[in-house]
Amino acid sequence: MATDLNTITVGGVTYSKADYDAMQAANATQRTNDALDKDAFLQLLVTQMQYQDPLDPQDNSEYVAQLAQFSALEQMTNVYKSVDEVSKLVSNIDTSVLVGQLSSMIGKDIAWTQETVQTDASGKAILDANGNPMTTSTDYVGTVKGVNIVDGSPKIVAEANGRTYQVEISEVRQVAESVL
């Protein structure tokens, strides 16, 4: 059971924490190698200056303009990275607060409705006259056993009729000491 707490599920695939960290590090290394940074830009600029025609040199103002454009681009990139980090931090705080609130539901009964897409014998969705998938609603009543985070989204783990379900928060209709 302790190993369940050290796993991360992304896109329906469950990774150990070590495997997930290694995958993230590999992705970060790949992203940094693909990007042109200020050193690469300065190397290109120096190379451009080395190979310019000595009889028809470029105007220095063009180099200054290129440096200014690159500096502005670098600042915008830094702002984007900072805003992205703040966004992730806020999202993590929101998720943590929600998980804390959902944890107080452990042991309580819930009622929820799950929508299931109807499929034919080949597994394809059955469509209505407007081309939308036809769905079936199923009502459940069970007891909250825990909270999971799947793809960064908290889900309630509930048990009903001897089966365990991952319940979306939006599917919950009622929470009570005893719904049963």
WOVENPE-V318113 format. One record per pair of residues at least 12 apart in sequence whose ideal C-beta (glycine too) atoms are under 6 Angstrom apart, sorted by the first residue. I is the first residue (numbers start at 0). J is the second residue. Records with the same first field share a line. If there is no record, write none. Layout:
# WOVENPE-V318113
I: J, J
This chain:
# WOVENPE-V318113
7: 19
8: 149
9: 150
37: 73
40: 69
97: 153
98: 146, 153
101: 146, 153
102: 146
104: 143, 174
105: 143
107: 143, 174
108: 142, 175, 177, 178, 179
109: 143, 157, 171, 174
110: 140, 172, 173, 178
111: 139, 166, 170, 171, 172
112: 136, 138, 170
113: 137, 170
114: 134, 136
115: 135
116: 132, 134
117: 133, 135
139: 159
140: 178, 179
141: 157, 158, 159
142: 158
143: 155, 157
144: 156, 158
